[in-house]
Amino acid sequence: MQFWGLIRHPLTQARRTGIKGLDFERVGKKIGEQLGSARDVIGKLTPEVLHDPEEVKKRASELSTQLGESIQPGFRTFIAHTEKTGLADEREWTYVRKDGSRLPVSLFVNAMHKPNGEVMGYVSVATDITERKRAEAQVRSAHHRVRLALEQERDASRSDFLTGLTNRRAFYEMGEFEAKRAKRYKRSLTLLYIDVDNFKVVNDSLGHQAGDDLLVQVANTIKNGVRQTDIAARLGGDEFAVLLPETDAPGGTTVSTKLQQVLSAEMQKNGWPVTFSLGCVTSNETQLDFDDLVKEGDSLMYQSKKSGKNRCSVSRPTSP
């Protein structure tokens, strides 16, 4: 739907412009049908009737900056660009109906000239772009859904499906970054390797659902027991790990002791007959890469198991 109008000349006076072939009374009535009431449109300037006042103010401010002169909200807001540049202007506007509903339009404005080149007025064509805006919104919505799906897929590829913790692959990626950072800036980096003692007993006696519930509780307890800057992960089965950036050997020992205590308390609360064996290793300005750090933590964890379980074995690699 297109609306024709003559800016500066009310529709009822449009015949004076000498433009032939347009029934301006009919055009005015058509606009009135779309925007509320014909008698509210015919004989009045469109800036006074059709446009959102706040939108006009915003455009006037933009034009004042672009053209380097003060443009006040009103008639000149619509013609200033054409008046200054001599070029037609087309942009999106919002018409406001009598009932307050809004109609998006694309408004084309150009100057009308006398034979001698003098500007005699300005003509505008407003095109209803409701369907276009609806289509654009649908495209944006589709793009958003695709982006969200990709983000969720990316997060899923980095998260353990059961516990929501970082998975093994992501843990190694993040760990390698932290190890390089620790080495570059000569910072301490501590790793805790955690294994659930007697987990098989729970699975065999209480069922796999109980085993899954236990693992989820372990994951939540670990996550809530460390800092946001620490990286907690499920490496697989009943094995977990926590990477503690900026944490030296004494600090690592403190965290491992506290974590073992809160984990044991949670298991007892739920009646699960399990304990925890931990390995705690700290790298200070060492040549060990991250993979070596994990292997050392794993070895210390097994040392705890061989020594009777339910304990933490601690080691600090010697700096080169």
Contacts in CASP RR format, 6 or more apart in sequence:
PFRMAT RR
TARGET T0000
AUTHOR 0000-0000-0000
METHOD contacts of the structure
MODEL  1
MQFWGLIRHPLTQARRTGIKGLDFERVGKKIGEQLGSARDVIGKLTPEVL
HDPEEVKKRASELSTQLGESIQPGFRTFIAHTEKTGLADEREWTYVRKDG
SRLPVSLFVNAMHKPNGEVMGYVSVATDITERKRAEAQVRSAHHRVRLAL
EQERDASRSDFLTGLTNRRAFYEMGEFEAKRAKRYKRSLTLLYIDVDNFK
VVNDSLGHQAGDDLLVQVANTIKNGVRQTDIAARLGGDEFAVLLPETDAP
GGTTVSTKLQQVLSAEMQKNGWPVTFSLGCVTSNETQLDFDDLVKEGDSL
MYQSKKSGKNRCSVSRPTSP
1 34 0 8 1.000
1 127 0 8 1.000
1 128 0 8 1.000
2 125 0 8 1.000
2 126 0 8 1.000
2 127 0 8 1.000
2 128 0 8 1.000
3 27 0 8 1.000
3 30 0 8 1.000
3 31 0 8 1.000
3 34 0 8 1.000
3 105 0 8 1.000
3 125 0 8 1.000
3 126 0 8 1.000
3 127 0 8 1.000
3 128 0 8 1.000
4 22 0 8 1.000
4 24 0 8 1.000
4 27 0 8 1.000
4 123 0 8 1.000
4 124 0 8 1.000
4 125 0 8 1.000
5 11 0 8 1.000
5 14 0 8 1.000
5 24 0 8 1.000
5 27 0 8 1.000
5 46 0 8 1.000
5 123 0 8 1.000
5 124 0 8 1.000
5 125 0 8 1.000
5 126 0 8 1.000
6 14 0 8 1.000
6 17 0 8 1.000
6 19 0 8 1.000
6 24 0 8 1.000
6 121 0 8 1.000
6 122 0 8 1.000
6 123 0 8 1.000
6 124 0 8 1.000
7 45 0 8 1.000
7 46 0 8 1.000
7 75 0 8 1.000
7 78 0 8 1.000
7 79 0 8 1.000
7 109 0 8 1.000
7 121 0 8 1.000
7 122 0 8 1.000
7 123 0 8 1.000
7 124 0 8 1.000
8 45 0 8 1.000
8 75 0 8 1.000
8 79 0 8 1.000
8 121 0 8 1.000
8 122 0 8 1.000
9 16 0 8 1.000
9 17 0 8 1.000
9 121 0 8 1.000
10 42 0 8 1.000
10 43 0 8 1.000
10 44 0 8 1.000
10 45 0 8 1.000
11 24 0 8 1.000
11 25 0 8 1.000
11 27 0 8 1.000
11 28 0 8 1.000
11 41 0 8 1.000
11 42 0 8 1.000
11 43 0 8 1.000
12 24 0 8 1.000
12 25 0 8 1.000
12 42 0 8 1.000
12 43 0 8 1.000
13 43 0 8 1.000
14 22 0 8 1.000
14 24 0 8 1.000
15 24 0 8 1.000
17 112 0 8 1.000
17 120 0 8 1.000
17 121 0 8 1.000
19 112 0 8 1.000
19 123 0 8 1.000
25 42 0 8 1.000
28 38 0 8 1.000
28 41 0 8 1.000
28 42 0 8 1.000
29 38 0 8 1.000
29 42 0 8 1.000
31 38 0 8 1.000
31 41 0 8 1.000
31 50 0 8 1.000
32 38 0 8 1.000
32 40 0 8 1.000
32 41 0 8 1.000
34 97 0 8 1.000
34 103 0 8 1.000
34 128 0 8 1.000
35 41 0 8 1.000
35 49 0 8 1.000
35 50 0 8 1.000
35 95 0 8 1.000
35 96 0 8 1.000
35 97 0 8 1.000
35 98 0 8 1.000
35 103 0 8 1.000
36 97 0 8 1.000
36 98 0 8 1.000
36 99 0 8 1.000
37 98 0 8 1.000
40 49 0 8 1.000
40 98 0 8 1.000
41 49 0 8 1.000
41 50 0 8 1.000
45 75 0 8 1.000
46 78 0 8 1.000
46 124 0 8 1.000
47 56 0 8 1.000
47 74 0 8 1.000
47 75 0 8 1.000
47 77 0 8 1.000
47 78 0 8 1.000
50 95 0 8 1.000
50 96 0 8 1.000
51 93 0 8 1.000
51 94 0 8 1.000
51 95 0 8 1.000
51 96 0 8 1.000
52 93 0 8 1.000
52 94 0 8 1.000
52 95 0 8 1.000
52 96 0 8 1.000
52 102 0 8 1.000
53 73 0 8 1.000
55 93 0 8 1.000
55 94 0 8 1.000
56 73 0 8 1.000
56 74 0 8 1.000
56 77 0 8 1.000
57 73 0 8 1.000
59 73 0 8 1.000
59 77 0 8 1.000
60 71 0 8 1.000
60 72 0 8 1.000
60 73 0 8 1.000
60 74 0 8 1.000
60 76 0 8 1.000
60 77 0 8 1.000
61 71 0 8 1.000
63 71 0 8 1.000
63 77 0 8 1.000
63 80 0 8 1.000
63 81 0 8 1.000
64 70 0 8 1.000
64 71 0 8 1.000
66 81 0 8 1.000
67 80 0 8 1.000
67 81 0 8 1.000
67 84 0 8 1.000
71 77 0 8 1.000
71 80 0 8 1.000
76 83 0 8 1.000
78 107 0 8 1.000
78 109 0 8 1.000
78 122 0 8 1.000
78 124 0 8 1.000
79 89 0 8 1.000
79 109 0 8 1.000
79 111 0 8 1.000
79 122 0 8 1.000
81 87 0 8 1.000
81 89 0 8 1.000
81 109 0 8 1.000
82 88 0 8 1.000
82 89 0 8 1.000
82 109 0 8 1.000
82 110 0 8 1.000
82 111 0 8 1.000
82 122 0 8 1.000
83 111 0 8 1.000
83 119 0 8 1.000
86 111 0 8 1.000
88 108 0 8 1.000
88 109 0 8 1.000
88 110 0 8 1.000
89 108 0 8 1.000
89 109 0 8 1.000
89 110 0 8 1.000
90 106 0 8 1.000
90 107 0 8 1.000
90 108 0 8 1.000
90 109 0 8 1.000
91 106 0 8 1.000
91 107 0 8 1.000
92 104 0 8 1.000
92 105 0 8 1.000
92 106 0 8 1.000
92 107 0 8 1.000
92 129 0 8 1.000
93 104 0 8 1.000
93 105 0 8 1.000
93 106 0 8 1.000
93 107 0 8 1.000
93 126 0 8 1.000
94 102 0 8 1.000
94 103 0 8 1.000
94 104 0 8 1.000
94 105 0 8 1.000
95 102 0 8 1.000
95 103 0 8 1.000
95 104 0 8 1.000
95 105 0 8 1.000
95 126 0 8 1.000
96 102 0 8 1.000
96 103 0 8 1.000
97 103 0 8 1.000
103 128 0 8 1.000
103 130 0 8 1.000
104 128 0 8 1.000
104 129 0 8 1.000
104 130 0 8 1.000
104 133 0 8 1.000
105 126 0 8 1.000
105 127 0 8 1.000
105 128 0 8 1.000
105 129 0 8 1.000
106 126 0 8 1.000
106 127 0 8 1.000
106 129 0 8 1.000
107 124 0 8 1.000
107 125 0 8 1.000
107 126 0 8 1.000
107 127 0 8 1.000
108 124 0 8 1.000
108 125 0 8 1.000
108 126 0 8 1.000
108 127 0 8 1.000
109 122 0 8 1.000
109 123 0 8 1.000
109 124 0 8 1.000
110 122 0 8 1.000
110 123 0 8 1.000
110 124 0 8 1.000
111 119 0 8 1.000
111 121 0 8 1.000
111 122 0 8 1.000
111 123 0 8 1.000
112 119 0 8 1.000
112 120 0 8 1.000
112 121 0 8 1.000
112 122 0 8 1.000
112 123 0 8 1.000
113 119 0 8 1.000
113 120 0 8 1.000
114 120 0 8 1.000
157 169 0 8 1.000
157 170 0 8 1.000
158 166 0 8 1.000
158 167 0 8 1.000
158 169 0 8 1.000
158 170 0 8 1.000
159 165 0 8 1.000
159 166 0 8 1.000
159 167 0 8 1.000
159 170 0 8 1.000
160 166 0 8 1.000
160 167 0 8 1.000
160 219 0 8 1.000
160 233 0 8 1.000
160 234 0 8 1.000
160 236 0 8 1.000
162 212 0 8 1.000
162 215 0 8 1.000
162 216 0 8 1.000
162 219 0 8 1.000
162 234 0 8 1.000
163 215 0 8 1.000
163 216 0 8 1.000
163 218 0 8 1.000
163 219 0 8 1.000
163 220 0 8 1.000
163 234 0 8 1.000
164 219 0 8 1.000
164 234 0 8 1.000
165 219 0 8 1.000
165 222 0 8 1.000
165 223 0 8 1.000
165 232 0 8 1.000
165 233 0 8 1.000
165 234 0 8 1.000
165 240 0 8 1.000
166 174 0 8 1.000
166 231 0 8 1.000
166 232 0 8 1.000
166 233 0 8 1.000
166 234 0 8 1.000
167 233 0 8 1.000
167 234 0 8 1.000
168 233 0 8 1.000
168 234 0 8 1.000
168 235 0 8 1.000
168 236 0 8 1.000
170 233 0 8 1.000
171 231 0 8 1.000
171 233 0 8 1.000
171 235 0 8 1.000
171 241 0 8 1.000
171 243 0 8 1.000
172 290 0 8 1.000
172 291 0 8 1.000
172 294 0 8 1.000
174 231 0 8 1.000
174 243 0 8 1.000
175 231 0 8 1.000
175 243 0 8 1.000
175 290 0 8 1.000
176 289 0 8 1.000
176 290 0 8 1.000
178 189 0 8 1.000
178 231 0 8 1.000
178 243 0 8 1.000
178 245 0 8 1.000
178 290 0 8 1.000
179 189 0 8 1.000
179 283 0 8 1.000
179 288 0 8 1.000
179 289 0 8 1.000
179 290 0 8 1.000
179 293 0 8 1.000
181 187 0 8 1.000
181 245 0 8 1.000
182 188 0 8 1.000
182 189 0 8 1.000
182 245 0 8 1.000
182 283 0 8 1.000
183 285 0 8 1.000
183 286 0 8 1.000
186 285 0 8 1.000
187 245 0 8 1.000
187 246 0 8 1.000
188 246 0 8 1.000
188 247 0 8 1.000
188 248 0 8 1.000
188 249 0 8 1.000
188 282 0 8 1.000
188 283 0 8 1.000
188 284 0 8 1.000
189 243 0 8 1.000
189 244 0 8 1.000
189 245 0 8 1.000
189 246 0 8 1.000
189 247 0 8 1.000
189 282 0 8 1.000
189 283 0 8 1.000
189 293 0 8 1.000
190 243 0 8 1.000
190 244 0 8 1.000
190 247 0 8 1.000
190 248 0 8 1.000
190 249 0 8 1.000
190 251 0 8 1.000
190 252 0 8 1.000
190 255 0 8 1.000
190 280 0 8 1.000
190 281 0 8 1.000
190 282 0 8 1.000
190 283 0 8 1.000
191 241 0 8 1.000
191 242 0 8 1.000
191 243 0 8 1.000
191 244 0 8 1.000
191 280 0 8 1.000
191 281 0 8 1.000
191 282 0 8 1.000
191 283 0 8 1.000
191 293 0 8 1.000
191 294 0 8 1.000
191 296 0 8 1.000
191 297 0 8 1.000
192 241 0 8 1.000
192 242 0 8 1.000
192 243 0 8 1.000
192 244 0 8 1.000
192 252 0 8 1.000
192 255 0 8 1.000
192 256 0 8 1.000
192 259 0 8 1.000
192 278 0 8 1.000
192 279 0 8 1.000
192 280 0 8 1.000
192 297 0 8 1.000
193 239 0 8 1.000
193 240 0 8 1.000
193 241 0 8 1.000
193 278 0 8 1.000
193 279 0 8 1.000
193 280 0 8 1.000
193 281 0 8 1.000
193 294 0 8 1.000
193 297 0 8 1.000
193 298 0 8 1.000
193 300 0 8 1.000
193 301 0 8 1.000
194 222 0 8 1.000
194 239 0 8 1.000
194 240 0 8 1.000
194 241 0 8 1.000
194 242 0 8 1.000
194 259 0 8 1.000
194 263 0 8 1.000
194 276 0 8 1.000
194 277 0 8 1.000
194 278 0 8 1.000
194 279 0 8 1.000
194 301 0 8 1.000
195 238 0 8 1.000
195 239 0 8 1.000
195 240 0 8 1.000
195 276 0 8 1.000
195 277 0 8 1.000
195 278 0 8 1.000
195 301 0 8 1.000
195 305 0 8 1.000
196 214 0 8 1.000
196 215 0 8 1.000
196 218 0 8 1.000
196 238 0 8 1.000
196 239 0 8 1.000
196 274 0 8 1.000
196 275 0 8 1.000
196 276 0 8 1.000
197 274 0 8 1.000
197 275 0 8 1.000
197 276 0 8 1.000
197 277 0 8 1.000
197 305 0 8 1.000
197 309 0 8 1.000
197 310 0 8 1.000
198 273 0 8 1.000
198 274 0 8 1.000
198 275 0 8 1.000
198 309 0 8 1.000
199 211 0 8 1.000
199 214 0 8 1.000
199 237 0 8 1.000
199 238 0 8 1.000
199 274 0 8 1.000
201 273 0 8 1.000
201 274 0 8 1.000
202 210 0 8 1.000
202 211 0 8 1.000
202 214 0 8 1.000
202 272 0 8 1.000
202 273 0 8 1.000
202 274 0 8 1.000
203 210 0 8 1.000
203 211 0 8 1.000
206 272 0 8 1.000
210 272 0 8 1.000
214 267 0 8 1.000
214 270 0 8 1.000
214 272 0 8 1.000
214 274 0 8 1.000
215 234 0 8 1.000
215 237 0 8 1.000
215 238 0 8 1.000
217 266 0 8 1.000
217 267 0 8 1.000
217 270 0 8 1.000
218 238 0 8 1.000
218 240 0 8 1.000
218 263 0 8 1.000
218 266 0 8 1.000
219 232 0 8 1.000
219 234 0 8 1.000
219 240 0 8 1.000
221 262 0 8 1.000
221 263 0 8 1.000
221 266 0 8 1.000
222 232 0 8 1.000
222 240 0 8 1.000
222 242 0 8 1.000
222 259 0 8 1.000
222 263 0 8 1.000
223 232 0 8 1.000
225 258 0 8 1.000
225 259 0 8 1.000
225 262 0 8 1.000
226 232 0 8 1.000
226 242 0 8 1.000
226 244 0 8 1.000
226 255 0 8 1.000
226 259 0 8 1.000
227 244 0 8 1.000
229 245 0 8 1.000
229 246 0 8 1.000
230 242 0 8 1.000
230 243 0 8 1.000
230 244 0 8 1.000
230 245 0 8 1.000
231 242 0 8 1.000
231 243 0 8 1.000
231 245 0 8 1.000
232 240 0 8 1.000
232 241 0 8 1.000
232 242 0 8 1.000
233 240 0 8 1.000
233 241 0 8 1.000
233 242 0 8 1.000
233 243 0 8 1.000
234 240 0 8 1.000
235 241 0 8 1.000
241 294 0 8 1.000
242 255 0 8 1.000
242 259 0 8 1.000
244 251 0 8 1.000
244 252 0 8 1.000
244 255 0 8 1.000
247 255 0 8 1.000
247 282 0 8 1.000
248 282 0 8 1.000
248 284 0 8 1.000
249 282 0 8 1.000
249 284 0 8 1.000
249 314 0 8 1.000
249 316 0 8 1.000
252 280 0 8 1.000
252 282 0 8 1.000
252 314 0 8 1.000
253 280 0 8 1.000
253 312 0 8 1.000
253 314 0 8 1.000
256 278 0 8 1.000
256 279 0 8 1.000
256 280 0 8 1.000
256 312 0 8 1.000
256 314 0 8 1.000
257 312 0 8 1.000
259 278 0 8 1.000
260 276 0 8 1.000
260 278 0 8 1.000
260 312 0 8 1.000
263 276 0 8 1.000
264 275 0 8 1.000
264 276 0 8 1.000
264 310 0 8 1.000
267 273 0 8 1.000
267 274 0 8 1.000
267 275 0 8 1.000
275 309 0 8 1.000
275 310 0 8 1.000
276 310 0 8 1.000
277 301 0 8 1.000
277 302 0 8 1.000
277 304 0 8 1.000
277 305 0 8 1.000
277 309 0 8 1.000
277 310 0 8 1.000
277 311 0 8 1.000
277 312 0 8 1.000
278 300 0 8 1.000
278 301 0 8 1.000
278 304 0 8 1.000
278 311 0 8 1.000
278 312 0 8 1.000
278 313 0 8 1.000
279 297 0 8 1.000
279 298 0 8 1.000
279 300 0 8 1.000
279 301 0 8 1.000
279 303 0 8 1.000
279 304 0 8 1.000
279 312 0 8 1.000
279 313 0 8 1.000
279 314 0 8 1.000
279 315 0 8 1.000
280 297 0 8 1.000
280 300 0 8 1.000
280 312 0 8 1.000
280 313 0 8 1.000
280 314 0 8 1.000
280 315 0 8 1.000
281 293 0 8 1.000
281 296 0 8 1.000
281 297 0 8 1.000
281 300 0 8 1.000
281 314 0 8 1.000
281 315 0 8 1.000
281 316 0 8 1.000
281 317 0 8 1.000
282 315 0 8 1.000
282 316 0 8 1.000
282 317 0 8 1.000
283 293 0 8 1.000
283 317 0 8 1.000
284 316 0 8 1.000
284 317 0 8 1.000
284 319 0 8 1.000
285 319 0 8 1.000
285 320 0 8 1.000
286 317 0 8 1.000
286 318 0 8 1.000
286 319 0 8 1.000
286 320 0 8 1.000
287 320 0 8 1.000
288 296 0 8 1.000
288 317 0 8 1.000
296 315 0 8 1.000
296 317 0 8 1.000
297 315 0 8 1.000
300 313 0 8 1.000
300 314 0 8 1.000
300 315 0 8 1.000
301 313 0 8 1.000
303 313 0 8 1.000
304 310 0 8 1.000
304 311 0 8 1.000
304 312 0 8 1.000
304 313 0 8 1.000
307 313 0 8 1.000
END
